[in-house]
């Protein structure tokens, strides 16, 4: 999958949390990323780490 297709796919996702999850799936390199975030009242990524 080329980077243009990835960029185009992400444009359709409007929810920031879903967008983050989908981006991690598209960029999967064999390592799992744990992301901690809050989504209300506004989306904020608290931390991310490799497990």
PAKOL-641815 format. One record per residue (C-alpha): residue in one letter; x, y, z. Coordinates in nm, 4 decimals. Each point is the difference from the previous one (the first is absolute). Layout:
BEGIN
NODE   residu       east      north         up
NODE        A          X          Y          Z
...
***
This chain:
BEGIN
NODE   residu       east      north         up
NODE        X     0.0000     0.0000     0.0000
NODE        X     0.1499     0.3337    -0.0986
NODE        X    -0.0025     0.3129     0.2156
NODE        X    -0.2539     0.1697    -0.2276
NODE        X    -0.2563    -0.2716     0.0664
NODE        X     0.0628     0.0235     0.3742
NODE        X    -0.0460     0.3758    -0.0038
NODE        X    -0.3201    -0.0322    -0.2017
NODE        X    -0.1406    -0.2634     0.2368
NODE        X     0.0668     0.2113     0.3079
NODE        X    -0.1853     0.2969    -0.1513
NODE        X    -0.3294    -0.1883     0.0325
NODE        X     0.0326    -0.0565     0.3752
NODE        X    -0.1186     0.2961     0.2057
NODE        X     0.0156    -0.1387     0.3552
NODE        X     0.3479     0.0758     0.1429
NODE        X     0.0099    -0.3209     0.2080
NODE        X    -0.1023    -0.2175    -0.2950
NODE        X     0.2450     0.1836    -0.2228
NODE        X     0.2868    -0.0720     0.2433
NODE        X    -0.0918    -0.3699     0.0191
NODE        X    -0.0322    -0.0345    -0.3778
NODE        X     0.3302     0.1819    -0.0561
NODE        X     0.1713    -0.2449     0.2378
NODE        X    -0.1495    -0.2929    -0.1919
NODE        X     0.1161     0.1376    -0.3349
NODE        X     0.3512     0.0648     0.1302
NODE        X     0.0312    -0.3338     0.1850
NODE        X     0.3609    -0.1204    -0.0027
NODE        X    -0.0313    -0.3018     0.2292
NODE        X     0.0074     0.1996     0.3231
NODE        X    -0.3106     0.0799     0.2020
NODE        X    -0.0559     0.3570     0.1137
NODE        X    -0.2017     0.0718     0.3140
NODE        X    -0.1593     0.3428    -0.0178
NODE        X    -0.1669     0.1705     0.2925
NODE        X    -0.2386     0.2824    -0.0872
NODE        X    -0.3099     0.1852     0.1066
NODE        X    -0.2744     0.0806    -0.2456
NODE        X    -0.2335     0.2241     0.1988
NODE        X    -0.0325     0.2987     0.0092
NODE        X     0.2715     0.0064    -0.2697
NODE        X     0.2415    -0.2619    -0.1285
NODE        X     0.3409     0.0015     0.1664
NODE        X     0.2704    -0.2661    -0.0325
NODE        X     0.1449    -0.0549     0.3480
NODE        X     0.2733    -0.2518    -0.0765
NODE        X     0.1116    -0.2617    -0.2477
NODE        X     0.2410    -0.2886     0.0488
NODE        X     0.1094    -0.3209    -0.1652
NODE        X    -0.0983    -0.3209     0.1796
***
